[in-house]
Amino acid sequence: MVRGSNSLRVVGVLGSPRTRSNTEILLDRVLDKLGDEGFSCVKVRLREYVVKPCYSCRKCLESGCCCIDDDMTGKIIPLLLEAHVIVVASPVNFDNVSTLTKIFMDRTWCIRGRLKNKVLGSIVVGRGYGLDSALTCIHNWGLKHRMIIGDRGVMGIAFDYGEILSDTRAFTDAEKHASRLAELALLVWSRSFA
Ligand SMILES: Cc1cc2nc3c(=O)[nH]c(=O)nc-3n(C[C@H](O)[C@H](O)[C@H](O)COP(=O)(O)O)c2cc1C
C-alpha cells in the first residue's frame, strides 16, 4: 500500500497477528496523517510475510547481511533502509511487544548502524497492563540503532477488535505523534533533497 507522493518515505511496521487489529487502526491514523503531510507511506503487516527468528549465527558480523533467505532479507530490510521514518506498531503481549514485532526487531541486527538518524514512531495497544514496558522495548530498539525517537509514542487501550475506536485520547495522540514525526523528518532529512 502506497500513499502520498513526497520524496520522504515512511514504513509502518504492524506486529499484530490478527486480521482485524486494533493496533492497525491506530497505525493507519498515523500513516494517513503523514500521507496528508506529503510523505509516501508503506505499511508492512508482518503477519503477511515470512520472517524467521534470528539464528544468532553471527555471520552478519563479517558479511554485513543476513544469511536467512526470507521476506525480511528480501523485502522488508530494503524498505527499512530506504525509509526516513519507521513507525513500529505492536499489540501488548505479556507487558511486551508481540512475538512478530520482537522477531522483526531481532532480525535488524544485521543492519545495525544503517538505521542511524531515521525517525522512529511507536504505537502500542493493550487492554491496560504493561503498555509502558512495551513502548520502552520499541524505544530501546531505536536507541540501539541510533535512531531519533519521535516522542513518548502512542498508547491505545483496547481488547476486542474495534474497542480502540472508543479511545479518543489515543487518536488525538496519534495525530500529534504523526505531526512530530513529520517535523523531525523534515528537519533531519529534507536538506538531502534540496
Ligand atoms: C498472548 C496475549 C497476551 C496479552 N498480554 C497483554 C498484556 O500484557 N497487557 C495488555 O494490556 N493486554 C494484553 N493482551 C491484550 C491485547 O494487547 C489486546 O487484545 C490488543 O487490543 C490486541 O491488539 P490487536 O487487535 O492489534 O492484535 C494480550 C493478548 C494476547 C493474545
Ligand as a Chemical Component Dictionary entry (heavy atoms), coordinates in Angstrom:
data_LIG
# 
_chem_comp.id                   LIG 
_chem_comp.type                 NON-POLYMER 
_chem_comp.pdbx_formal_charge   0 
_chem_comp.three_letter_code    LIG 
# 
loop_
_chem_comp_atom.comp_id 
_chem_comp_atom.atom_id 
_chem_comp_atom.alt_atom_id 
_chem_comp_atom.type_symbol 
_chem_comp_atom.charge 
_chem_comp_atom.model_Cartn_x 
_chem_comp_atom.model_Cartn_y 
_chem_comp_atom.model_Cartn_z 
_chem_comp_atom.pdbx_ordinal 
LIG C1  C1  C 0 -0.958 -13.569 24.264 1  
LIG C2  C2  C 0 -1.578 -12.254 24.648 2  
LIG C3  C3  C 0 -1.030 -11.525 25.673 3  
LIG C4  C4  C 0 -1.581 -10.301 26.040 4  
LIG N1  N1  N 0 -0.978 -9.587  27.048 5  
LIG C5  C5  C 0 -1.458 -8.369  27.344 6  
LIG C6  C6  C 0 -0.790 -7.599  28.342 7  
LIG O1  O1  O 0 0.197  -7.984  28.930 8  
LIG N2  N2  N 0 -1.292 -6.371  28.619 9  
LIG C7  C7  C 0 -2.400 -5.883  27.997 10 
LIG O2  O2  O 0 -2.798 -4.762  28.311 11 
LIG N3  N3  N 0 -3.050 -6.590  27.036 12 
LIG C8  C8  C 0 -2.594 -7.825  26.691 13 
LIG N4  N4  N 0 -3.221 -8.554  25.709 14 
LIG C9  C9  C 0 -4.389 -7.970  25.003 15 
LIG C10 C10 C 0 -4.013 -7.369  23.645 16 
LIG O3  O3  O 0 -2.921 -6.497  23.748 17 
LIG C11 C11 C 0 -5.210 -6.600  23.085 18 
LIG O4  O4  O 0 -6.264 -7.512  22.822 19 
LIG C12 C12 C 0 -4.922 -5.782  21.846 20 
LIG O5  O5  O 0 -6.056 -4.997  21.523 21 
LIG C13 C13 C 0 -4.568 -6.638  20.662 22 
LIG O6  O6  O 0 -4.190 -5.803  19.591 23 
LIG P1  P1  P 0 -4.529 -6.189  18.087 24 
LIG O7  O7  O 0 -6.027 -6.183  17.955 25 
LIG O8  O8  O 0 -3.890 -5.134  17.284 26 
LIG O9  O9  O 0 -3.931 -7.540  17.842 27 
LIG C14 C14 C 0 -2.713 -9.793  25.354 28 
LIG C15 C15 C 0 -3.270 -10.558 24.314 29 
LIG C16 C16 C 0 -2.712 -11.770 23.974 30 
LIG C17 C17 C 0 -3.339 -12.575 22.846 31 
# 
loop_
_chem_comp_bond.comp_id 
_chem_comp_bond.atom_id_1 
_chem_comp_bond.atom_id_2 
_chem_comp_bond.value_order 
_chem_comp_bond.pdbx_ordinal 
LIG C1  C2  SING 1  
LIG C2  C3  SING 2  
LIG C2  C16 DOUB 3  
LIG C3  C4  DOUB 4  
LIG C4  N1  SING 5  
LIG C4  C14 SING 6  
LIG N1  C5  DOUB 7  
LIG C5  C6  SING 8  
LIG C5  C8  SING 9  
LIG C6  O1  DOUB 10 
LIG C6  N2  SING 11 
LIG N2  C7  SING 12 
LIG C7  O2  DOUB 13 
LIG C7  N3  SING 14 
LIG N3  C8  DOUB 15 
LIG C8  N4  SING 16 
LIG N4  C9  SING 17 
LIG N4  C14 SING 18 
LIG C9  C10 SING 19 
LIG C10 O3  SING 20 
LIG C10 C11 SING 21 
LIG C11 O4  SING 22 
LIG C11 C12 SING 23 
LIG C12 O5  SING 24 
LIG C12 C13 SING 25 
LIG C13 O6  SING 26 
LIG O6  P1  SING 27 
LIG P1  O7  DOUB 28 
LIG P1  O8  SING 29 
LIG P1  O9  SING 30 
LIG C14 C15 DOUB 31 
LIG C15 C16 SING 32 
LIG C16 C17 SING 33 
# 
